[in-house]
Amino acid sequence: MITGIDHLQLALPAGKENAMRAFYCDVLGLQEVPKPHELQSRGGFWARAGTLAVHFGIDPDFHPATKAHPGFLDRDLTGLAAKLEQTGHMVTWDTTLPDVARLFTADPVGNRIELIAEG
């Protein structure tokens, strides 16, 4: 029986770790955590968003995920939207669900990201 989620993994092409770190850690606010020594030779990096572990792994046959996506919660979605725009990331607000404040963006390698107002 599944009891929870241990981690989420997002793919990236080789050589894009720094751009992804800048987006996920500097812009979105995830905290990078040490990747186990035994896995470091594979490239990529690990981070955390609250209790959720997010692993960024190199995919030699990378194709951006343009439909499948993580949905991250944020306490100040309007502020985060402004920060995304200030750092050159497109923001698309979605009002399909009238009681849910949310937007979509893409990370530096084209993966779709949903951001949802917490609470």
Secondary structure, DSSP 8 states (H G I E B T S, - for coil): ------EEEEEE-TT-HHHHHIIIIIIS--EEE---GGGGGG--EEEEETTEEEEEEE-TT----SSS--EEEES-HHHHHHHHHHTT---EEE-SSTT--EEEEE-TT--EEEEEE--
